[in-house]
Amino acid sequence: MWACLLIIPLLCLKTYSGIEQKGSKPKQLQSEGQTRFENAIFASTLTTIVVFLPLTFVEGMVSILFRDFSLTVVMSLLASLFIALTLVPMLSSKLLATNTSVLKTGEKKAGIFRAVEKKYKKLLEFSMNHRKTIVGATLAIFIVSMGLIGVVGAEFFPSQDAGQITVSIKLPEGSALEKNATLR
């Protein structure tokens, strides 16, 4: 979910930086960049909202499990859309057109990503060359984790603290009602 929230403004920013590198002026940058992605971002965000919003109106067990989650997703998507359509264009027209050090910083960080990409490529090559080892290790981890269920335990709903204390008192048979009333 975080990826979705970050991708929308980053996609806008990437579009703006691509237009800026072609030499567009700040006003052109803002209008041209926004028209390129506005409909696509709006449609994709609304598609996700349409999936999660109905969960807020469902009752019963589903409401208990998913209502807060769906409200969080919808609100964060709306905030991300608002930022992508308002704040990112304005800041891009101000920062990218006047400050080329932003692009130089991106080039420095690209070196870090290239190093991570090399490590990831080596890991993938190892995994593809040792498939049986990887599948065996995965199955072993799965079997061990299934065996730990008895130790860790599992429950659908944890016990809840209702904030109440119940006290039961037994008095001997034949005690007077007046005496019972004084125990409250």
C-alpha positions as CSV (number, residue, x, y, z in Angstrom):
1,M,0.0,0.0,0.0
2,W,2.8,2.4,0.8
3,A,4.2,1.8,-2.6
4,C,1.0,2.9,-4.2
5,L,0.9,6.1,-2.1
6,L,4.5,6.9,-3.0
7,I,4.3,5.9,-6.6
8,I,1.7,8.4,-7.6
9,P,3.7,11.6,-6.6
10,L,7.0,10.0,-7.7
11,L,5.5,9.2,-11.2
12,C,4.4,12.9,-11.4
13,L,7.9,14.1,-10.4
14,K,9.6,11.8,-12.8
15,T,7.4,13.1,-15.6
16,Y,8.2,16.7,-14.7
17,S,12.0,16.0,-14.5
18,G,11.8,14.4,-18.0
19,I,10.1,17.4,-19.4
20,E,12.5,19.8,-17.6
21,Q,15.5,18.0,-19.1
22,K,14.1,18.7,-22.6
23,G,14.3,22.4,-21.8
24,S,10.8,23.4,-21.0
25,K,10.1,26.6,-19.1
26,P,8.5,26.5,-15.6
27,K,5.0,27.3,-16.8
28,Q,5.2,24.8,-19.6
29,L,6.6,22.3,-17.2
30,Q,3.6,22.5,-14.9
31,S,0.9,22.5,-17.6
32,E,2.5,19.9,-19.9
33,G,3.4,17.6,-17.1
34,Q,0.0,17.7,-15.5
35,T,-1.9,17.0,-18.7
36,R,0.3,13.9,-19.4
37,F,-0.6,12.0,-16.3
38,E,-3.6,13.7,-14.7
39,N,-6.3,11.4,-16.1
40,A,-4.3,8.2,-15.6
41,I,-3.5,8.9,-12.0
42,F,-7.0,10.1,-11.3
43,A,-8.5,6.9,-12.8
44,S,-6.1,4.5,-11.1
45,T,-6.6,6.1,-7.7
46,L,-10.4,6.1,-8.0
47,T,-10.3,2.4,-9.1
48,T,-8.5,1.5,-5.8
49,I,-10.9,3.7,-3.8
50,V,-13.9,2.0,-5.4
51,V,-12.5,-1.3,-4.2
52,F,-12.0,-0.3,-0.6
53,L,-14.8,2.2,0.0
54,P,-17.7,-0.3,0.1
55,L,-16.0,-2.1,2.9
56,T,-16.8,0.8,5.2
57,F,-20.5,0.3,4.7
58,V,-20.6,-3.5,5.4
59,E,-21.8,-4.7,8.8
60,G,-21.0,-7.6,11.0
61,M,-17.6,-9.4,11.2
62,V,-16.3,-7.9,8.0
63,S,-16.9,-4.4,9.4
64,I,-15.0,-5.3,12.6
65,L,-12.1,-6.6,10.6
66,F,-11.8,-4.2,7.7
67,R,-13.6,-0.9,8.3
68,D,-10.7,1.0,9.9
69,F,-8.3,-0.5,7.3
70,S,-10.5,0.5,4.3
71,L,-11.0,4.0,5.7
72,T,-7.3,4.4,6.2
73,V,-6.6,3.3,2.6
74,V,-9.2,5.6,1.1
75,M,-8.1,8.7,3.1
76,S,-4.4,8.1,2.3
77,L,-5.2,7.6,-1.4
78,L,-7.2,10.8,-1.5
79,A,-4.3,12.6,0.2
80,S,-1.8,11.2,-2.2
81,L,-4.0,12.2,-5.2
82,F,-4.4,15.7,-3.8
83,I,-0.6,16.1,-3.4
84,A,0.1,14.6,-6.8
85,L,-2.3,17.0,-8.5
86,T,-1.5,20.2,-6.6
87,L,1.7,20.2,-4.6
88,V,4.0,18.2,-6.9
89,P,3.3,20.3,-10.0
90,M,3.8,23.6,-8.1
91,L,7.0,22.5,-6.5
92,S,8.3,20.9,-9.7
93,S,7.8,24.1,-11.6
94,K,9.7,26.0,-8.9
95,L,12.5,23.6,-7.9
96,L,13.3,21.6,-11.1
97,A,13.4,24.6,-13.4
98,T,15.7,26.7,-11.2
99,N,17.7,24.2,-9.3
100,T,19.8,21.6,-11.3
101,S,21.4,20.3,-8.1
102,V,18.2,18.3,-7.6
103,L,19.1,16.3,-10.7
104,K,22.7,16.0,-9.6
105,T,21.6,14.6,-6.3
106,G,19.5,12.0,-8.2
107,E,22.6,11.0,-10.2
108,K,24.5,10.4,-6.9
109,K,21.7,8.2,-5.6
110,A,21.6,6.3,-8.8
111,G,25.1,4.9,-8.0
112,I,23.6,3.4,-4.8
113,F,20.8,1.9,-6.7
114,R,23.2,0.4,-9.3
115,A,25.2,-1.2,-6.4
116,V,22.0,-2.7,-5.0
117,E,21.0,-3.9,-8.5
118,K,24.3,-5.7,-8.9
119,K,23.9,-7.5,-5.5
120,Y,20.3,-8.4,-6.4
121,K,21.4,-9.7,-9.8
122,K,24.0,-11.9,-8.1
123,L,21.4,-13.2,-5.6
124,L,19.0,-14.0,-8.5
125,E,21.7,-15.8,-10.4
126,F,22.6,-17.9,-7.4
127,S,18.9,-18.7,-6.8
128,M,18.4,-19.7,-10.4
129,N,21.5,-21.9,-10.4
130,H,20.6,-23.6,-7.1
131,R,16.9,-24.1,-7.5
132,K,16.7,-27.3,-5.5
133,T,18.6,-25.7,-2.6
134,I,16.3,-22.7,-2.6
135,V,13.1,-24.8,-2.8
136,G,14.4,-27.2,0.0
137,A,15.3,-24.2,2.3
138,T,11.9,-22.7,1.7
139,L,10.1,-26.0,2.5
140,A,12.2,-26.4,5.6
141,I,11.4,-22.9,6.9
142,F,7.7,-23.6,6.2
143,I,7.7,-26.9,8.0
144,V,9.6,-25.4,11.0
145,S,7.1,-22.5,11.2
146,M,4.1,-24.9,11.1
147,G,5.7,-26.8,13.9
148,L,6.0,-23.6,15.9
149,I,2.3,-22.9,15.8
150,G,1.8,-25.1,18.9
151,V,4.4,-23.1,20.8
152,V,3.3,-19.7,19.7
153,G,-0.4,-20.3,19.5
154,A,-3.0,-18.8,17.3
155,E,-6.4,-17.3,17.8
156,F,-8.8,-15.5,15.5
157,F,-9.7,-12.7,18.0
158,P,-7.5,-12.0,21.0
159,S,-9.2,-11.7,24.3
160,Q,-10.3,-8.2,25.0
161,D,-10.2,-6.1,28.1
162,A,-13.7,-4.8,28.7
163,G,-12.6,-2.6,31.6
164,Q,-14.9,-4.4,34.1
165,I,-14.4,-6.5,37.1
166,T,-16.9,-9.1,38.2
167,V,-17.0,-10.2,41.8
168,S,-19.0,-13.1,43.1
169,I,-19.7,-13.5,46.8
170,K,-21.4,-16.4,48.4
171,L,-22.9,-15.9,51.8
172,P,-24.1,-18.7,54.0
173,E,-27.7,-19.8,53.5
174,G,-30.3,-18.0,55.6
175,S,-28.4,-14.7,55.8
176,A,-30.6,-11.6,56.0
177,L,-31.3,-9.5,52.9
178,E,-30.2,-6.4,54.8
179,K,-26.8,-7.9,55.4
180,N,-26.5,-8.7,51.6
181,A,-27.4,-5.1,50.7
182,T,-24.6,-3.7,52.8
183,L,-22.0,-5.7,50.8
184,R,-22.4,-3.4,47.7
